[in-house]
Amino acid sequence: MNRAQIVVLQRTLAGALVGLAAYLCWGLGIVSTIEGYIWFDPYIDTWYAPGYRPELERRIKVGMSCEEVEAVIGAPLFVRAPNRFQPGLFGAVYTNDGGHDRRLGIDHSDPPHKCFPYHKDFAWHYFNVMYDSTDVVRTVHGGWAYD
């Protein structure tokens, strides 16, 4: 073999190895997306309230009024009533699970076997603001959920 043939062989092998590595990473990524954090699209399964943007979260502080919060981040998706775990606090929920399915048009009213081939469940970002009975922010919760 001459020098030119060796270079072509080296490049061909290098390209094949890169292709194989990419294929394996993709394949393993598909398997590991069940409740996985997707680094190239971390908010893939997050359902947002209208007007919500993750960068606005840091502007919400304890002691703000409900009106001040809504002026910054908009209205919540829904409000949770007080419960035994958080007595006296109402929860304004700004994000929820299921954003990926909503974008695909899956509403889970179909039998599981019908929607399973299209359904992937990913990690999602949660953000809730807890108000007391005077509509003052008492706690702010945000983070990643793997449920």
C-alpha positions in Angstrom: 0.0 0.0 0.0 1.3 3.4 -0.8 1.0 6.5 1.3 -2.2 7.8 -0.4 -4.0 4.5 0.2 -3.1 4.5 3.9 -4.4 8.1 4.3 -7.7 7.1 2.6 -8.0 4.0 4.8 -7.3 6.0 8.0 -9.9 8.6 7.1 -12.5 5.9 6.2 -11.9 4.1 9.5 -12.1 7.4 11.5 -15.3 8.3 9.7 -16.8 4.9 10.4 -15.9 5.1 14.1 -17.4 8.6 14.4 -20.5 7.4 12.7 -20.7 4.4 15.0 -20.2 6.5 18.1 -22.9 8.9 17.0 -25.3 6.1 16.3 -24.6 4.5 19.7 -25.1 7.8 21.5 -28.4 8.3 19.7 -29.5 4.8 20.4 -28.6 5.0 24.1 -30.2 8.4 24.3 -33.6 7.0 23.1 -33.4 4.3 25.8 -32.4 6.7 28.5 -35.0 9.4 27.8 -37.5 7.8 30.2 -37.7 10.5 32.8 -34.3 11.6 31.6 -32.9 15.2 31.4 -32.4 16.1 27.8 -29.3 18.4 27.8 -30.0 19.8 24.3 -33.7 20.6 25.1 -34.1 20.6 28.9 -37.6 22.0 28.9 -38.9 19.4 26.4 -41.6 18.1 28.7 -42.5 21.3 30.5 -46.0 22.7 30.1 -45.9 26.5 30.5 -48.5 29.0 31.7 -49.1 31.7 29.1 -46.4 34.4 29.4 -44.1 32.2 31.5 -40.4 32.1 30.7 -37.8 30.4 32.9 -35.6 33.5 33.1 -38.4 35.4 34.9 -38.3 33.0 37.9 -35.5 34.8 39.7 -37.5 38.0 39.7 -40.2 36.5 42.0 -39.4 37.1 45.7 -41.0 36.2 49.0 -43.2 39.2 50.2 -44.4 40.2 46.7 -48.2 40.5 46.2 -50.1 38.3 43.8 -50.6 41.3 41.5 -46.8 42.0 41.4 -46.1 38.4 40.6 -48.6 38.3 37.8 -47.3 41.5 36.4 -43.9 39.9 36.0 -44.7 36.3 35.0 -48.4 36.3 34.1 -51.3 34.2 35.3 -50.6 30.6 36.5 -51.7 27.4 34.8 -53.9 26.7 37.8 -54.1 27.3 41.5 -54.0 24.5 44.2 -56.0 24.8 47.3 -54.3 24.5 50.7 -53.8 20.9 51.8 -52.5 19.0 54.9 -48.9 19.4 53.7 -49.2 23.2 53.2 -52.0 24.4 55.4 -53.0 27.9 54.7 -51.0 28.2 51.5 -52.5 28.4 48.0 -50.2 27.2 45.2 -50.0 29.1 41.9 -48.6 26.5 39.5 -46.8 28.0 36.5 -45.4 24.8 34.9 -46.5 21.2 34.8 -45.5 17.9 33.4 -46.6 16.9 29.9 -45.4 19.6 27.6 -44.0 17.1 25.1 -47.2 15.2 24.8 -49.3 18.4 24.4 -47.0 19.5 21.5 -47.6 16.1 19.9 -51.4 16.2 20.5 -51.5 13.3 22.9 -54.1 13.8 25.6 -53.9 10.3 27.2 -57.6 9.7 26.7 -56.6 7.0 24.2 -55.8 3.5 25.6 -52.2 3.2 26.7 -51.3 0.7 23.9 -52.4 3.2 21.3 -50.3 6.2 22.5 -47.3 4.3 23.9 -45.3 4.1 20.7 -45.3 7.9 20.5 -45.1 8.7 24.2 -41.8 9.5 25.9 -41.7 10.9 29.4 -38.9 13.3 30.2 -37.7 15.3 33.1 -39.6 18.6 33.4 -39.0 21.9 35.2 -41.5 22.9 37.9 -42.2 26.4 39.2 -44.8 27.2 41.9 -45.5 30.2 44.0 -47.2 29.7 47.3 -49.4 32.5 48.7 -51.0 33.0 52.1 -54.6 34.1 52.7 -53.6 37.8 52.2 -52.2 37.0 48.7 -48.6 37.5 49.7 -45.8 35.2 48.5 -44.6 33.0 51.3 -42.4 30.5 49.3 -41.2 30.0 45.8 -40.4 26.5 44.5 -38.6 25.6 41.3 -36.4 22.7 40.1 -36.4 19.5 38.1 -38.9 16.7 38.4 -38.3 13.1 37.3 -41.7 11.6 37.8 
